[in-house]
Amino acid sequence: MPEWLELYIGLEGAATRIRKYEPQVVPGLLQAPAYMEAIIRIDTPHFTDGDVQAGMKIKQERQGLLIRHFPAPPALEVILSEAVLLGSIDVPGAMQQQLWHLLKANEEGKARVRVLPLAAGPHRASVSGKFTILEFPPPGGGDNGSHEPPTVYSDGLTGALYLDKPQEIELYEQVWSDIDSRSLSVEGSNAVISKVMREMSSDG
């Protein structure tokens, strides 16, 4: 695991609210096993089978924060481009399993997963690309009373970007507001996810 990812995992575990925009793939916190394995193999083709299993274990341990009892799980809000749902994985049934996993996340309250339709056209996140906004407990709200400012996180092939200056946060809040206003409701998103899942099953 690269050091910059270790730092993010620590922040992720301390956050009380996590907002994610993803234009290409389902975020790790909501990946089903077959989809997760496929994404790891695509992202790191040099990994051995043992490396892939280790990577899956790390992701699955991270997913545990959504069902932890103490402290309370973070409020996870995810906006997915419709393109994420329409993508294909070269593992039979993997996308259907993943779409079902998203529906269950909404149903069980683990997350609020919403879809940004392709018909929405260009938007402010078209330039920013994927990003995560993390918010943390106020002073006295955590185990040790520490406080972190909101942080915007974005990663790439060679590293990650952490932004916490007020003007940086405000800019990403504006981007989030734009895509939030263009995205479907949870109910509408569930309908789109279900429709795509049915079409995949009929095609298969």
N, C-alpha and C positions, 0 to 999 in steps of 0.2 A: 504494500500500500504506500503510495507516495505521501510525503510529509504534509503537503497541502491538503490532501484528502483527510488525513488524520485530524487536522485542525477543524475542518468542516464538520466531521462527525461529532466532535466535541461540542461545537456550537449547536448543531442539530439537536443533540440530546438535551441541551439546556434551554432550548427555545420553548416559548409558550404558544407561538403562532408561526406557522410556516406557509408561505405562499409561493407557488411555483408556476412558471409558464414553461411549457415544453412544446416546441414546434415539430420534433422529429420522433421522439421515443417516449414511452411511459417512464416516469421517474422511478428510481430504484425502490423508494418506499412503497410503491404500489405494483411492483412487478411480480407476476406469477412465475412459478419455477421454470417452466419450459421457455418462456419468453426471456426470463433473466439469464438462463444459460446461453441462449442464442445471442443475446446482446453482448455478453462477456466475450464470447468466442469471436464475434464480429469486431469488437473494440480492441481485443488483444489477441490477434491470431497466433502469436508466438507462445501463448500459454499452453502448458501441458494439461492433461485431464485433471491432474492433481491441483494445478493452479486454478483451474476453472472452478473446481469444487470449493477451494479455499475462498475464492472471490464470492461465490454464492453464499457461503456461510457468513461472510462479513455482511452482505446485503440483508440476509435473513435476520441476523442479529439486530441490524439497524431497524428493521421493520417492527421489532418488538416494542419500540417506543410508542407505537400507535395503540398498544393494548396494555401498557404498563398501568399499575395501580397507584404508585407513588414515585415521583410527583405525577400529577395528572398528565395524560397524553397531550401533546401539542395539538392545537387546532390546525389541521392540514387542509389547505385550499389549493386545488390544482386546476389550472386551465390548460387543456390540451388542444392543439390544432386538430381539426378534423382529419388532417393528413396522417396523424399518428394512428387513428383507427383504421384507416384504409391501407396501411402498410402490410406487407406480407413477411412472414417468417418461414424459413425453409425447414420447418419441423411440422409435420401434420398435426393439426388441432391446436397448435401453440397460440395462434391469435385468438381463436374462439375462447380458449381457456383464459387468456388475458382480458378479453372484453368482459367475460363473466366475472372475473376478479374485480374489475372496476365497478361493475354494477353492485356487487356485494359490498364493496367499500362504501358506496353511497347508502346502501340499504342499512348497513350496520352502524353508520355514523362514524366510521374511522376517518373519513375524509369527505370533502365536498369536491367532487370531480365534475367539471363543466367543460363543454366543448365550444371551441371557437370555430364557427363554420367557415369553410373555404369561401363561401359566398360573401363573407364580411369584407373581403378584399384587403388591400394593404392597410396596415395599422402601425402604431408606433413601435410595437415589439418586432415588426418586420426588420427593423434596423438593429435593435438591441440584441435580438436572438434570445436564447433561453436564459432564464435568471431565477434566482430564489431570493425572497425577502424573509429574513428571520427577525422575530421580535422576542424580547427576553423579559423576565419578570422585573418589576420595579424593585428598588432597594428594599430589603427586608422580605421580599417575596420568595427568595430561593433559600436553599439549605444554609448558605453562609452569608446571605444578605448582599452578595455581590450583584453588580448591575452592568449590563453591556448595552451599548446603544444599538438600535436596529442596524442590521448589516445586510448588504446585498452581496450575494455570492454568484459567481459565474465561472465555470471551468472550461478547459479546452484540452488539447492533446499534451501540452507541455507545462501546464500550471493552472493556477486559479487566481481570480480577482476578488478581493474583499474590499468593499466600499462602506464607509460608515460616517462620512461627513454629511452634515445636514442637507447641503445642497444636492449631494449625490442621492441621498435617500429620497428627497422630494422629487427629483427627476424620475426615479423609478416608480414612485407612487403615482405620478402622472401617467406613466406608461401602463401601469397596472390598471388604473382607472379607465383608460381607453379600452383595453382588451376586456375588462370586466363588463363594460357597457355593451360590448359587441357579442359577448358569449351567451349561450343558451342558459336557461335555468337548469337546476339539477334535474327536474322532471323532464324537461325537453332534451337534456343531454342523455338521460337514461333511455329515452325513446330512440334517439339516434344510434346510441351504442347497441341497443337491442336489434334495431333494424339491420345494422351492419353485420352483427353476429348471425342473424337469420340468413342473410344473403350469402355469407361465407359458408354456412352449413349446407345451403341448397346447392351452391356451386361445387362443394366437395362431393 
